[in-house]
Amino acid sequence: MAELKSLASANHMRVMDQLTQKLERPNAATYFGKGKIEELTQVAAAREVETLVVNDELTPSQLSNLEKGNPVTSHRPHRFDFRNLC
């Protein structure tokens, strides 16, 4: 995770928080579990987070499913724009 924080900083991003998920395997539909999606949305709103960086590559269907149920817009397979929450 330290390397990911360094990469974010190198891309002029300020790391606001770090959340982890413990699942046997990622949710096929959204990658994250339902509770983690709710937590991410709450943290993003409370901290006025603009971007979520994920330490894995998400499939196109996972990206689409995350966008359907949440106010996020994907930029790349591992990054989401949370500006709609602010």
PDB file of N, CA, C and O in Angstrom:
ATOM      1  N   MET A   1       0.817  -1.189   0.000  1.00  0.00           N
ATOM      2  CA  MET A   1       0.000   0.000   0.000  1.00  0.00           C
ATOM      3  C   MET A   1       0.865   1.259   0.000  1.00  0.00           C
ATOM      4  O   MET A   1       0.452   2.299  -0.515  1.00  0.00           O
ATOM      5  N   ALA A   2       2.050   1.168   0.571  1.00  0.00           N
ATOM      6  CA  ALA A   2       2.944   2.324   0.586  1.00  0.00           C
ATOM      7  C   ALA A   2       3.315   2.734  -0.839  1.00  0.00           C
ATOM      8  O   ALA A   2       3.408   3.924  -1.141  1.00  0.00           O
ATOM      9  N   GLU A   3       3.525   1.753  -1.706  1.00  0.00           N
ATOM     10  CA  GLU A   3       3.870   2.059  -3.098  1.00  0.00           C
ATOM     11  C   GLU A   3       2.703   2.759  -3.799  1.00  0.00           C
ATOM     12  O   GLU A   3       2.912   3.693  -4.573  1.00  0.00           O
ATOM     13  N   LEU A   4       1.492   2.314  -3.530  1.00  0.00           N
ATOM     14  CA  LEU A   4       0.324   2.940  -4.143  1.00  0.00           C
ATOM     15  C   LEU A   4       0.165   4.378  -3.662  1.00  0.00           C
ATOM     16  O   LEU A   4      -0.176   5.262  -4.447  1.00  0.00           O
ATOM     17  N   LYS A   5       0.411   4.615  -2.367  1.00  0.00           N
ATOM     18  CA  LYS A   5       0.352   5.983  -1.835  1.00  0.00           C
ATOM     19  C   LYS A   5       1.402   6.861  -2.511  1.00  0.00           C
ATOM     20  O   LYS A   5       1.130   8.016  -2.841  1.00  0.00           O
ATOM     21  N   SER A   6       2.586   6.320  -2.715  1.00  0.00           N
ATOM     22  CA  SER A   6       3.647   7.072  -3.389  1.00  0.00           C
ATOM     23  C   SER A   6       3.273   7.395  -4.827  1.00  0.00           C
ATOM     24  O   SER A   6       3.531   8.499  -5.306  1.00  0.00           O
ATOM     25  N   LEU A   7       2.665   6.433  -5.516  1.00  0.00           N
ATOM     26  CA  LEU A   7       2.234   6.675  -6.895  1.00  0.00           C
ATOM     27  C   LEU A   7       1.150   7.749  -6.948  1.00  0.00           C
ATOM     28  O   LEU A   7       1.156   8.597  -7.840  1.00  0.00           O
ATOM     29  N   ALA A   8       0.233   7.713  -6.007  1.00  0.00           N
ATOM     30  CA  ALA A   8      -0.812   8.733  -5.963  1.00  0.00           C
ATOM     31  C   ALA A   8      -0.192  10.105  -5.730  1.00  0.00           C
ATOM     32  O   ALA A   8      -0.548  11.073  -6.403  1.00  0.00           O
ATOM     33  N   SER A   9       0.720  10.187  -4.792  1.00  0.00           N
ATOM     34  CA  SER A   9       1.392  11.462  -4.506  1.00  0.00           C
ATOM     35  C   SER A   9       2.173  11.958  -5.715  1.00  0.00           C
ATOM     36  O   SER A   9       2.185  13.157  -5.997  1.00  0.00           O
ATOM     37  N   ALA A  10       2.812  11.062  -6.420  1.00  0.00           N
ATOM     38  CA  ALA A  10       3.570  11.437  -7.612  1.00  0.00           C
ATOM     39  C   ALA A  10       2.648  11.989  -8.705  1.00  0.00           C
ATOM     40  O   ALA A  10       3.088  12.738  -9.577  1.00  0.00           O
ATOM     41  N   ASN A  11       1.380  11.617  -8.650  1.00  0.00           N
ATOM     42  CA  ASN A  11       0.390  12.110  -9.616  1.00  0.00           C
ATOM     43  C   ASN A  11      -0.404  13.279  -9.054  1.00  0.00           C
ATOM     44  O   ASN A  11      -1.527  13.548  -9.480  1.00  0.00           O
ATOM     45  N   HIS A  12       0.197  13.968  -8.092  1.00  0.00           N
ATOM     46  CA  HIS A  12      -0.374  15.185  -7.498  1.00  0.00           C
ATOM     47  C   HIS A  12      -1.714  14.937  -6.809  1.00  0.00           C
ATOM     48  O   HIS A  12      -2.611  15.779  -6.851  1.00  0.00           O
ATOM     49  N   MET A  13      -1.835  13.776  -6.177  1.00  0.00           N
ATOM     50  CA  MET A  13      -3.028  13.443  -5.401  1.00  0.00           C
ATOM     51  C   MET A  13      -2.649  13.452  -3.921  1.00  0.00           C
ATOM     52  O   MET A  13      -1.556  13.029  -3.543  1.00  0.00           O
ATOM     53  N   ARG A  14      -3.556  13.933  -3.108  1.00  0.00           N
ATOM     54  CA  ARG A  14      -3.343  13.895  -1.663  1.00  0.00           C
ATOM     55  C   ARG A  14      -4.147  12.720  -1.127  1.00  0.00           C
ATOM     56  O   ARG A  14      -5.361  12.654  -1.320  1.00  0.00           O
ATOM     57  N   VAL A  15      -3.480  11.801  -0.458  1.00  0.00           N
ATOM     58  CA  VAL A  15      -4.142  10.622   0.084  1.00  0.00           C
ATOM     59  C   VAL A  15      -4.907  11.032   1.335  1.00  0.00           C
ATOM     60  O   VAL A  15      -4.320  11.502   2.310  1.00  0.00           O
ATOM     61  N   MET A  16      -6.226  10.848   1.295  1.00  0.00           N
ATOM     62  CA  MET A  16      -7.105  11.261   2.387  1.00  0.00           C
ATOM     63  C   MET A  16      -7.371  10.128   3.368  1.00  0.00           C
ATOM     64  O   MET A  16      -7.544  10.365   4.564  1.00  0.00           O
ATOM     65  N   ASP A  17      -7.405   8.915   2.872  1.00  0.00           N
ATOM     66  CA  ASP A  17      -7.751   7.775   3.707  1.00  0.00           C
ATOM     67  C   ASP A  17      -7.324   6.501   3.002  1.00  0.00           C
ATOM     68  O   ASP A  17      -7.008   6.507   1.813  1.00  0.00           O
ATOM     69  N   GLN A  18      -7.319   5.417   3.748  1.00  0.00           N
ATOM     70  CA  GLN A  18      -6.996   4.121   3.179  1.00  0.00           C
ATOM     71  C   GLN A  18      -7.982   3.115   3.759  1.00  0.00           C
ATOM     72  O   GLN A  18      -8.089   2.974   4.978  1.00  0.00           O
ATOM     73  N   LEU A  19      -8.690   2.427   2.899  1.00  0.00           N
ATOM     74  CA  LEU A  19      -9.651   1.417   3.325  1.00  0.00           C
ATOM     75  C   LEU A  19      -9.237   0.079   2.749  1.00  0.00           C
ATOM     76  O   LEU A  19      -8.722   0.008   1.632  1.00  0.00           O
ATOM     77  N   THR A  20      -9.460  -0.973   3.503  1.00  0.00           N
ATOM     78  CA  THR A  20      -9.159  -2.311   3.011  1.00  0.00           C
ATOM     79  C   THR A  20     -10.414  -3.171   3.083  1.00  0.00           C
ATOM     80  O   THR A  20     -11.361  -2.871   3.810  1.00  0.00           O
ATOM     81  N   GLN A  21     -10.392  -4.226   2.323  1.00  0.00           N
ATOM     82  CA  GLN A  21     -11.517  -5.153   2.268  1.00  0.00           C
ATOM     83  C   GLN A  21     -10.986  -6.564   2.443  1.00  0.00           C
ATOM     84  O   GLN A  21      -9.970  -6.925   1.850  1.00  0.00           O
ATOM     85  N   LYS A  22     -11.665  -7.360   3.252  1.00  0.00           N
ATOM     86  CA  LYS A  22     -11.260  -8.744   3.457  1.00  0.00           C
ATOM     87  C   LYS A  22     -12.365  -9.667   2.948  1.00  0.00           C
ATOM     88  O   LYS A  22     -13.351  -9.928   3.636  1.00  0.00           O
ATOM     89  N   LEU A  23     -12.175 -10.141   1.752  1.00  0.00           N
ATOM     90  CA  LEU A  23     -13.084 -11.107   1.146  1.00  0.00           C
ATOM     91  C   LEU A  23     -12.251 -12.286   0.654  1.00  0.00           C
ATOM     92  O   LEU A  23     -11.083 -12.122   0.303  1.00  0.00           O
ATOM     93  N   GLU A  24     -12.853 -13.474   0.628  1.00  0.00           N
ATOM     94  CA  GLU A  24     -12.136 -14.623   0.070  1.00  0.00           C
ATOM     95  C   GLU A  24     -11.792 -14.381  -1.387  1.00  0.00           C
ATOM     96  O   GLU A  24     -10.724 -14.759  -1.868  1.00  0.00           O
ATOM     97  N   ARG A  25     -12.725 -13.741  -2.075  1.00  0.00           N
ATOM     98  CA  ARG A  25     -12.486 -13.343  -3.467  1.00  0.00           C
ATOM     99  C   ARG A  25     -13.357 -12.127  -3.749  1.00  0.00           C
ATOM    100  O   ARG A  25     -14.408 -11.963  -3.130  1.00  0.00           O
ATOM    101  N   PRO A  26     -12.939 -11.283  -4.665  1.00  0.00           N
ATOM    102  CA  PRO A  26     -13.720 -10.081  -4.979  1.00  0.00           C
ATOM    103  C   PRO A  26     -15.118 -10.430  -5.487  1.00  0.00           C
ATOM    104  O   PRO A  26     -15.326 -11.474  -6.106  1.00  0.00           O
ATOM    105  N   ASN A  27     -16.060  -9.549  -5.219  1.00  0.00           N
ATOM    106  CA  ASN A  27     -17.417  -9.694  -5.726  1.00  0.00           C
ATOM    107  C   ASN A  27     -17.355  -9.607  -7.248  1.00  0.00           C
ATOM    108  O   ASN A  27     -16.833  -8.636  -7.795  1.00  0.00           O
ATOM    109  N   ALA A  28     -17.878 -10.605  -7.921  1.00  0.00           N
ATOM    110  CA  ALA A  28     -17.791 -10.651  -9.385  1.00  0.00           C
ATOM    111  C   ALA A  28     -18.490  -9.478 -10.049  1.00  0.00           C
ATOM    112  O   ALA A  28     -18.066  -9.021 -11.111  1.00  0.00           O
ATOM    113  N   ALA A  29     -19.556  -8.987  -9.434  1.00  0.00           N
ATOM    114  CA  ALA A  29     -20.339  -7.916 -10.056  1.00  0.00           C
ATOM    115  C   ALA A  29     -19.744  -6.535  -9.829  1.00  0.00           C
ATOM    116  O   ALA A  29     -19.779  -5.696 -10.730  1.00  0.00           O
ATOM    117  N   THR A  30     -19.195  -6.281  -8.641  1.00  0.00           N
ATOM    118  CA  THR A  30     -18.747  -4.920  -8.307  1.00  0.00           C
ATOM    119  C   THR A  30     -17.334  -4.855  -7.736  1.00  0.00           C
ATOM    120  O   THR A  30     -16.837  -3.763  -7.462  1.00  0.00           O
ATOM    121  N   TYR A  31     -16.687  -5.983  -7.555  1.00  0.00           N
ATOM    122  CA  TYR A  31     -15.378  -6.113  -6.920  1.00  0.00           C
ATOM    123  C   TYR A  31     -15.484  -5.951  -5.409  1.00  0.00           C
ATOM    124  O   TYR A  31     -14.922  -6.755  -4.666  1.00  0.00           O
ATOM    125  N   PHE A  32     -16.189  -4.934  -4.944  1.00  0.00           N
ATOM    126  CA  PHE A  32     -16.356  -4.660  -3.521  1.00  0.00           C
ATOM    127  C   PHE A  32     -17.632  -5.307  -3.006  1.00  0.00           C
ATOM    128  O   PHE A  32     -18.584  -5.524  -3.756  1.00  0.00           O
ATOM    129  N   GLY A  33     -17.635  -5.613  -1.707  1.00  0.00           N
ATOM    130  CA  GLY A  33     -18.869  -6.056  -1.075  1.00  0.00           C
ATOM    131  C   GLY A  33     -19.803  -4.869  -0.882  1.00  0.00           C
ATOM    132  O   GLY A  33     -19.371  -3.717  -0.937  1.00  0.00           O
ATOM    133  N   LYS A  34     -21.080  -5.148  -0.658  1.00  0.00           N
ATOM    134  CA  LYS A  34     -22.084  -4.089  -0.514  1.00  0.00           C
ATOM    135  C   LYS A  34     -21.730  -3.126   0.621  1.00  0.00           C
ATOM    136  O   LYS A  34     -21.840  -1.910   0.467  1.00  0.00           O
ATOM    137  N   GLY A  35     -21.310  -3.669   1.745  1.00  0.00           N
ATOM    138  CA  GLY A  35     -20.941  -2.824   2.891  1.00  0.00           C
ATOM    139  C   GLY A  35     -19.754  -1.924   2.590  1.00  0.00           C
ATOM    140  O   GLY A  35     -19.716  -0.779   3.039  1.00  0.00           O
ATOM    141  N   LYS A  36     -18.795  -2.424   1.840  1.00  0.00           N
ATOM    142  CA  LYS A  36     -17.615  -1.619   1.495  1.00  0.00           C
ATOM    143  C   LYS A  36     -17.990  -0.497   0.533  1.00  0.00           C
ATOM    144  O   LYS A  36     -17.450   0.605   0.629  1.00  0.00           O
ATOM    145  N   ILE A  37     -18.897  -0.763  -0.381  1.00  0.00           N
ATOM    146  CA  ILE A  37     -19.360   0.289  -1.290  1.00  0.00           C
ATOM    147  C   ILE A  37     -20.029   1.403  -0.489  1.00  0.00           C
ATOM    148  O   ILE A  37     -19.792   2.584  -0.742  1.00  0.00           O
ATOM    149  N   GLU A  38     -20.858   1.028   0.467  1.00  0.00           N
ATOM    150  CA  GLU A  38     -21.514   2.024   1.312  1.00  0.00           C
ATOM    151  C   GLU A  38     -20.476   2.824   2.114  1.00  0.00           C
ATOM    152  O   GLU A  38     -20.580   4.046   2.221  1.00  0.00           O
ATOM    153  N   GLU A  39     -19.489   2.140   2.667  1.00  0.00           N
ATOM    154  CA  GLU A  39     -18.437   2.817   3.427  1.00  0.00           C
ATOM    155  C   GLU A  39     -17.640   3.772   2.548  1.00  0.00           C
ATOM    156  O   GLU A  39     -17.368   4.905   2.945  1.00  0.00           O
ATOM    157  N   LEU A  40     -17.266   3.320   1.361  1.00  0.00           N
ATOM    158  CA  LEU A  40     -16.514   4.178   0.436  1.00  0.00           C
ATOM    159  C   LEU A  40     -17.293   5.438   0.090  1.00  0.00           C
ATOM    160  O   LEU A  40     -16.737   6.536   0.060  1.00  0.00           O
ATOM    161  N   THR A  41     -18.579   5.271  -0.169  1.00  0.00           N
ATOM    162  CA  THR A  41     -19.422   6.411  -0.519  1.00  0.00           C
ATOM    163  C   THR A  41     -19.519   7.389   0.650  1.00  0.00           C
ATOM    164  O   THR A  41     -19.441   8.601   0.452  1.00  0.00           O
ATOM    165  N   GLN A  42     -19.687   6.871   1.861  1.00  0.00           N
ATOM    166  CA  GLN A  42     -19.781   7.728   3.048  1.00  0.00           C
ATOM    167  C   GLN A  42     -18.473   8.471   3.316  1.00  0.00           C
ATOM    168  O   GLN A  42     -18.481   9.672   3.585  1.00  0.00           O
ATOM    169  N   VAL A  43     -17.366   7.765   3.241  1.00  0.00           N
ATOM    170  CA  VAL A  43     -16.055   8.389   3.479  1.00  0.00           C
ATOM    171  C   VAL A  43     -15.781   9.448   2.419  1.00  0.00           C
ATOM    172  O   VAL A  43     -15.302  10.537   2.735  1.00  0.00           O
ATOM    173  N   ALA A  44     -16.082   9.135   1.173  1.00  0.00           N
ATOM    174  CA  ALA A  44     -15.844  10.089   0.089  1.00  0.00           C
ATOM    175  C   ALA A  44     -16.648  11.363   0.300  1.00  0.00           C
ATOM    176  O   ALA A  44     -16.136  12.463   0.088  1.00  0.00           O
ATOM    177  N   ALA A  45     -17.899  11.225   0.714  1.00  0.00           N
ATOM    178  CA  ALA A  45     -18.741  12.399   0.941  1.00  0.00           C
ATOM    179  C   ALA A  45     -18.247  13.200   2.141  1.00  0.00           C
ATOM    180  O   ALA A  45     -18.160  14.426   2.077  1.00  0.00           O
ATOM    181  N   ALA A  46     -17.926  12.517   3.226  1.00  0.00           N
ATOM    182  CA  ALA A  46     -17.507  13.199   4.455  1.00  0.00           C
ATOM    183  C   ALA A  46     -16.187  13.943   4.284  1.00  0.00           C
ATOM    184  O   ALA A  46     -15.999  15.019   4.851  1.00  0.00           O
ATOM    185  N   ARG A  47     -15.286  13.379   3.514  1.00  0.00           N
ATOM    186  CA  ARG A  47     -13.958  13.974   3.343  1.00  0.00           C
ATOM    187  C   ARG A  47     -13.818  14.755   2.042  1.00  0.00           C
ATOM    188  O   ARG A  47     -12.732  15.233   1.711  1.00  0.00           O
ATOM    189  N   GLU A  48     -14.907  14.882   1.314  1.00  0.00           N
ATOM    190  CA  GLU A  48     -14.908  15.571   0.023  1.00  0.00           C
ATOM    191  C   GLU A  48     -13.852  15.002  -0.923  1.00  0.00           C
ATOM    192  O   GLU A  48     -13.113  15.735  -1.582  1.00  0.00           O
ATOM    193  N   VAL A  49     -13.809  13.685  -0.965  1.00  0.00           N
ATOM    194  CA  VAL A  49     -12.859  12.973  -1.819  1.00  0.00           C
ATOM    195  C   VAL A  49     -13.303  13.092  -3.271  1.00  0.00           C
ATOM    196  O   VAL A  49     -14.484  12.940  -3.584  1.00  0.00           O
ATOM    197  N   GLU A  50     -12.362  13.360  -4.137  1.00  0.00           N
ATOM    198  CA  GLU A  50     -12.658  13.473  -5.559  1.00  0.00           C
ATOM    199  C   GLU A  50     -12.320  12.208  -6.331  1.00  0.00           C
ATOM    200  O   GLU A  50     -12.943  11.925  -7.355  1.00  0.00           O
ATOM    201  N   THR A  51     -11.347  11.445  -5.858  1.00  0.00           N
ATOM    202  CA  THR A  51     -10.882  10.290  -6.609  1.00  0.00           C
ATOM    203  C   THR A  51     -10.624   9.117  -5.686  1.00  0.00           C
ATOM    204  O   THR A  51     -10.058   9.278  -4.604  1.00  0.00           O
ATOM    205  N   LEU A  52     -11.039   7.941  -6.114  1.00  0.00           N
ATOM    206  CA  LEU A  52     -10.758   6.697  -5.410  1.00  0.00           C
ATOM    207  C   LEU A  52      -9.770   5.917  -6.252  1.00  0.00           C
ATOM    208  O   LEU A  52     -10.001   5.694  -7.441  1.00  0.00           O
ATOM    209  N   VAL A  53      -8.675   5.501  -5.646  1.00  0.00           N
ATOM    210  CA  VAL A  53      -7.684   4.688  -6.338  1.00  0.00           C
ATOM    211  C   VAL A  53      -7.759   3.287  -5.750  1.00  0.00           C
ATOM    212  O   VAL A  53      -7.688   3.113  -4.533  1.00  0.00           O
ATOM    213  N   VAL A  54      -7.901   2.296  -6.609  1.00  0.00           N
ATOM    214  CA  VAL A  54      -8.048   0.910  -6.198  1.00  0.00           C
ATOM    215  C   VAL A  54      -6.779   0.149  -6.550  1.00  0.00           C
ATOM    216  O   VAL A  54      -6.233   0.307  -7.642  1.00  0.00           O
ATOM    217  N   ASN A  55      -6.319  -0.666  -5.630  1.00  0.00           N
ATOM    218  CA  ASN A  55      -5.087  -1.416  -5.832  1.00  0.00           C
ATOM    219  C   ASN A  55      -5.347  -2.733  -6.576  1.00  0.00           C
ATOM    220  O   ASN A  55      -4.892  -3.795  -6.151  1.00  0.00           O
ATOM    221  N   ASP A  56      -6.067  -2.651  -7.664  1.00  0.00           N
ATOM    222  CA  ASP A  56      -6.333  -3.800  -8.515  1.00  0.00           C
ATOM    223  C   ASP A  56      -7.005  -3.290  -9.777  1.00  0.00           C
ATOM    224  O   ASP A  56      -7.484  -2.157  -9.816  1.00  0.00           O
ATOM    225  N   GLU A  57      -7.043  -4.103 -10.786  1.00  0.00           N
ATOM    226  CA  GLU A  57      -7.700  -3.706 -12.024  1.00  0.00           C
ATOM    227  C   GLU A  57      -9.114  -4.278 -12.031  1.00  0.00           C
ATOM    228  O   GLU A  57      -9.312  -5.471 -11.806  1.00  0.00           O
ATOM    229  N   LEU A  58     -10.080  -3.425 -12.287  1.00  0.00           N
ATOM    230  CA  LEU A  58     -11.467  -3.846 -12.319  1.00  0.00           C
ATOM    231  C   LEU A  58     -11.889  -4.149 -13.751  1.00  0.00           C
ATOM    232  O   LEU A  58     -11.381  -3.560 -14.706  1.00  0.00           O
ATOM    233  N   THR A  59     -12.826  -5.077 -13.875  1.00  0.00           N
ATOM    234  CA  THR A  59     -13.326  -5.428 -15.204  1.00  0.00           C
ATOM    235  C   THR A  59     -14.287  -4.345 -15.697  1.00  0.00           C
ATOM    236  O   THR A  59     -14.819  -3.581 -14.891  1.00  0.00           O
ATOM    237  N   PRO A  60     -14.513  -4.271 -17.000  1.00  0.00           N
ATOM    238  CA  PRO A  60     -15.481  -3.302 -17.511  1.00  0.00           C
ATOM    239  C   PRO A  60     -16.862  -3.465 -16.884  1.00  0.00           C
ATOM    240  O   PRO A  60     -17.531  -2.468 -16.613  1.00  0.00           O
ATOM    241  N   SER A  61     -17.302  -4.700 -16.648  1.00  0.00           N
ATOM    242  CA  SER A  61     -18.625  -4.892 -16.044  1.00  0.00           C
ATOM    243  C   SER A  61     -18.638  -4.436 -14.583  1.00  0.00           C
ATOM    244  O   SER A  61     -19.646  -3.901 -14.121  1.00  0.00           O
ATOM    245  N   GLN A  62     -17.547  -4.635 -13.850  1.00  0.00           N
ATOM    246  CA  GLN A  62     -17.477  -4.134 -12.470  1.00  0.00           C
ATOM    247  C   GLN A  62     -17.541  -2.615 -12.453  1.00  0.00           C
ATOM    248  O   GLN A  62     -18.233  -2.030 -11.620  1.00  0.00           O
ATOM    249  N   LEU A  63     -16.825  -1.977 -13.364  1.00  0.00           N
ATOM    250  CA  LEU A  63     -16.873  -0.516 -13.455  1.00  0.00           C
ATOM    251  C   LEU A  63     -18.292  -0.037 -13.748  1.00  0.00           C
ATOM    252  O   LEU A  63     -18.789   0.891 -13.111  1.00  0.00           O
ATOM    253  N   SER A  64     -18.926  -0.672 -14.706  1.00  0.00           N
ATOM    254  CA  SER A  64     -20.281  -0.287 -15.081  1.00  0.00           C
ATOM    255  C   SER A  64     -21.246  -0.476 -13.913  1.00  0.00           C
ATOM    256  O   SER A  64     -22.074   0.396 -13.648  1.00  0.00           O
ATOM    257  N   ASN A  65     -21.146  -1.593 -13.221  1.00  0.00           N
ATOM    258  CA  ASN A  65     -22.030  -1.865 -12.087  1.00  0.00           C
ATOM    259  C   ASN A  65     -21.797  -0.883 -10.948  1.00  0.00           C
ATOM    260  O   ASN A  65     -22.755  -0.468 -10.295  1.00  0.00           O
ATOM    261  N   LEU A  66     -20.567  -0.507 -10.698  1.00  0.00           N
ATOM    262  CA  LEU A  66     -20.280   0.482  -9.649  1.00  0.00           C
ATOM    263  C   LEU A  66     -20.870   1.836 -10.012  1.00  0.00           C
ATOM    264  O   LEU A  66     -21.404   2.534  -9.150  1.00  0.00           O
ATOM    265  N   GLU A  67     -20.776   2.205 -11.269  1.00  0.00           N
ATOM    266  CA  GLU A  67     -21.322   3.486 -11.714  1.00  0.00           C
ATOM    267  C   GLU A  67     -22.849   3.511 -11.639  1.00  0.00           C
ATOM    268  O   GLU A  67     -23.429   4.553 -11.332  1.00  0.00           O
ATOM    269  N   LYS A  68     -23.505   2.388 -11.912  1.00  0.00           N
ATOM    270  CA  LYS A  68     -24.967   2.326 -11.879  1.00  0.00           C
ATOM    271  C   LYS A  68     -25.516   2.608 -10.489  1.00  0.00           C
ATOM    272  O   LYS A  68     -26.497   3.338 -10.344  1.00  0.00           O
ATOM    273  N   GLY A  69     -24.902   2.045  -9.486  1.00  0.00           N
ATOM    274  CA  GLY A  69     -25.450   2.159  -8.148  1.00  0.00           C
ATOM    275  C   GLY A  69     -24.846   3.247  -7.293  1.00  0.00           C
ATOM    276  O   GLY A  69     -25.242   3.411  -6.139  1.00  0.00           O
ATOM    277  N   ASN A  70     -23.896   3.998  -7.828  1.00  0.00           N
ATOM    278  CA  ASN A  70     -23.175   4.980  -7.028  1.00  0.00           C
ATOM    279  C   ASN A  70     -22.847   6.216  -7.852  1.00  0.00           C
ATOM    280  O   ASN A  70     -22.733   6.145  -9.075  1.00  0.00           O
ATOM    281  N   PRO A  71     -22.697   7.338  -7.179  1.00  0.00           N
ATOM    282  CA  PRO A  71     -22.374   8.576  -7.895  1.00  0.00           C
ATOM    283  C   PRO A  71     -20.879   8.685  -8.193  1.00  0.00           C
ATOM    284  O   PRO A  71     -20.227   9.642  -7.772  1.00  0.00           O
ATOM    285  N   VAL A  72     -20.341   7.714  -8.913  1.00  0.00           N
ATOM    286  CA  VAL A  72     -18.934   7.748  -9.285  1.00  0.00           C
ATOM    287  C   VAL A  72     -18.820   7.652 -10.792  1.00  0.00           C
ATOM    288  O   VAL A  72     -19.698   7.099 -11.455  1.00  0.00           O
ATOM    289  N   THR A  73     -17.762   8.179 -11.322  1.00  0.00           N
ATOM    290  CA  THR A  73     -17.470   8.089 -12.741  1.00  0.00           C
ATOM    291  C   THR A  73     -16.079   7.510 -12.886  1.00  0.00           C
ATOM    292  O   THR A  73     -15.139   8.009 -12.267  1.00  0.00           O
ATOM    293  N   SER A  74     -15.927   6.482 -13.679  1.00  0.00           N
ATOM    294  CA  SER A  74     -14.619   5.863 -13.821  1.00  0.00           C
ATOM    295  C   SER A  74     -13.779   6.611 -14.843  1.00  0.00           C
ATOM    296  O   SER A  74     -14.291   7.111 -15.844  1.00  0.00           O
ATOM    297  N   HIS A  75     -12.493   6.678 -14.577  1.00  0.00           N
ATOM    298  CA  HIS A  75     -11.525   7.264 -15.507  1.00  0.00           C
ATOM    299  C   HIS A  75     -10.636   6.184 -16.091  1.00  0.00           C
ATOM    300  O   HIS A  75     -10.346   6.177 -17.287  1.00  0.00           O
ATOM    301  N   ARG A  76     -10.218   5.292 -15.247  1.00  0.00           N
ATOM    302  CA  ARG A  76      -9.362   4.186 -15.636  1.00  0.00           C
ATOM    303  C   ARG A  76      -9.838   2.973 -14.848  1.00  0.00           C
ATOM    304  O   ARG A  76     -10.681   3.123 -13.963  1.00  0.00           O
ATOM    305  N   PRO A  77      -9.337   1.791 -15.133  1.00  0.00           N
ATOM    306  CA  PRO A  77      -9.813   0.608 -14.422  1.00  0.00           C
ATOM    307  C   PRO A  77      -9.601   0.650 -12.908  1.00  0.00           C
ATOM    308  O   PRO A  77     -10.162  -0.187 -12.201  1.00  0.00           O
ATOM    309  N   HIS A  78      -8.833   1.569 -12.399  1.00  0.00           N
ATOM    310  CA  HIS A  78      -8.557   1.580 -10.965  1.00  0.00           C
ATOM    311  C   HIS A  78      -8.793   2.940 -10.319  1.00  0.00           C
ATOM    312  O   HIS A  78      -8.335   3.179  -9.201  1.00  0.00           O
ATOM    313  N   ARG A  79      -9.492   3.825 -10.999  1.00  0.00           N
ATOM    314  CA  ARG A  79      -9.659   5.176 -10.465  1.00  0.00           C
ATOM    315  C   ARG A  79     -11.079   5.678 -10.715  1.00  0.00           C
ATOM    316  O   ARG A  79     -11.612   5.509 -11.812  1.00  0.00           O
ATOM    317  N   PHE A  80     -11.697   6.299  -9.698  1.00  0.00           N
ATOM    318  CA  PHE A  80     -13.059   6.794  -9.823  1.00  0.00           C
ATOM    319  C   PHE A  80     -13.105   8.256  -9.410  1.00  0.00           C
ATOM    320  O   PHE A  80     -12.373   8.685  -8.518  1.00  0.00           O
ATOM    321  N   ASP A  81     -13.953   8.999 -10.052  1.00  0.00           N
ATOM    322  CA  ASP A  81     -14.153  10.409  -9.748  1.00  0.00           C
ATOM    323  C   ASP A  81     -15.360  10.540  -8.822  1.00  0.00           C
ATOM    324  O   ASP A  81     -16.457  10.108  -9.177  1.00  0.00           O
ATOM    325  N   PHE A  82     -15.173  11.128  -7.643  1.00  0.00           N
ATOM    326  CA  PHE A  82     -16.234  11.295  -6.660  1.00  0.00           C
ATOM    327  C   PHE A  82     -16.767  12.717  -6.643  1.00  0.00           C
ATOM    328  O   PHE A  82     -17.473  13.072  -5.699  1.00  0.00           O
ATOM    329  N   ARG A  83     -16.476  13.537  -7.613  1.00  0.00           N
ATOM    330  CA  ARG A  83     -16.891  14.944  -7.590  1.00  0.00           C
ATOM    331  C   ARG A  83     -18.408  15.098  -7.520  1.00  0.00           C
ATOM    332  O   ARG A  83     -18.894  16.115  -7.026  1.00  0.00           O
ATOM    333  N   ASN A  84     -19.156  14.125  -7.996  1.00  0.00           N
ATOM    334  CA  ASN A  84     -20.612  14.225  -7.946  1.00  0.00           C
ATOM    335  C   ASN A  84     -21.126  14.201  -6.504  1.00  0.00           C
ATOM    336  O   ASN A  84     -22.264  14.599  -6.255  1.00  0.00           O
ATOM    337  N   LEU A  85     -20.332  13.753  -5.578  1.00  0.00           N
ATOM    338  CA  LEU A  85     -20.755  13.701  -4.174  1.00  0.00           C
ATOM    339  C   LEU A  85     -20.589  15.057  -3.478  1.00  0.00           C
ATOM    340  O   LEU A  85     -21.249  15.330  -2.476  1.00  0.00           O
ATOM    341  N   CYS A  86     -19.714  15.890  -4.008  1.00  0.00           N
ATOM    342  CA  CYS A  86     -19.368  17.138  -3.312  1.00  0.00           C
ATOM    343  C   CYS A  86     -20.308  18.257  -3.670  1.00  0.00           C
ATOM    344  O   CYS A  86     -20.157  19.373  -3.172  1.00  0.00           O
TER     345      CYS A  86
END
